[in-house]
Amino acid sequence: MPWQQKIGYLLGRPVGISFMDGTGTSGVLCDAYGGSVYLMEYLYHTQFALKHYSYNMIQDIHPFPGCNHSGVY
């Protein structure tokens, strides 16, 4: 399924974004409008930043998988 069709389901969730140039990022998908997605990313310590990325930069968007609590910590 194209990532554009998954946007509604992914809003407010942690996601990984792969870009056309082979790089990627992760964060909480806050919004998508005006040809951009808005992602809350962790910077360091207690700082976060709301960043936006143009649709034409994005190759795919994936939700974070659930954790496997196998008892190994």
N, C-alpha and C positions, 0 to 999 in steps of 0.2 A: 504494500500500500504506500503510495507517495506520502512523504512527511507532511505535506500541506493538509492532507485529509485527517491526520492524527492530531493536529493542533488542539482542537477542542477538548479532546480526551487528556492531553498532556498539560494543559494549563494548571498551574499551581503545584506541579510535581517536579521532582528532581529528574533532570534529563542530561544526556550527553549529546553534543552536537558535533558532527563531522563536517568540515568545510571542504570546498572544492580544491583548495591548495594542499590538502593532506593533513592539515592541523586539526585540532579539536579543542573543545572546552566543555565545561559542565557547570550546572547550577540549577536554580529553580526557574522554570519557564513562567514568567509573570504575565505576558501579554503578547499578542500578535496583531498588528494592524499597520496600515500604511506601507505595506511592503517590507516590514521589519519585524523581527521577533525581539522581545525584551527579556533578558536573562539576568537574574540576581546571582552574581558570582562572589565567592569568597576571595578576599585579597590576602589579609594576614591579621593576626591578633584578633581584634574585634571589628575589623573593617570589611564591609561588603560594598559592592558597586553594582548598580543597575546599568547593564550594557545593552546596546542594541546592535543587531546584525541584519544586514539586508538579505532578503530571500535569495538573491542571486549568488550569495556567498555560500549558501548552505547546500550540502550534499544530502544529509539525512539527519534525523533527530530520533533518539531512542530513549525510552524510559529506563530509569535505573532498575536493575533486577532486585528481587527481594533477597533478603539475607538467608543463608542456610545455617540454621542454628543446630549444628551437628554435635554440640557439646565440646567442641575444640575451641579454646580461647587462648 
